[in-house]
Amino acid sequence: MAKQKKQRYDGVVYSTADDFDYRNPEETPDEETLPNEKQRLRVLLDRKARKGKIVTLVEGFVGKEDDLVNLAKTLKQKCGVGGSAKDGEILIQGDFKQKIFDILLQMGYKVKSIG
């Protein structure tokens, strides 16, 4: 049976101040998603730390994680390949730089091709 970890708070847990309000750093609100026209995305190819395999990266997305995942899902479906989305970055397996560039332009994003 696995032991359960106790939740610990780094920093102040108790204060005698009347106006003290503790906020957990993990409970940060999501950023509002910018409209497509205001997004500045960068599309590039990468093969570092991937055993020589080429992947297409889309960087610079500003917004909620759900919107990032939905955009990644759309790109993966239109390219017919796998990929992932996390930390404001979309990773698409394979060399689809030009195709993704064109798709994002059609969706109304400001896109810059790097490399």
Secondary structure, DSSP 8 states (H G I E B T S, - for coil): ---------SS------TT-----TT---------GGG-EEEEEEE-TTTTT--EEEEE---S-HHHHHHHHHHHHHHHT--EEEETTEEEEESS-HHHHHHHHHHTT-EEEEE-
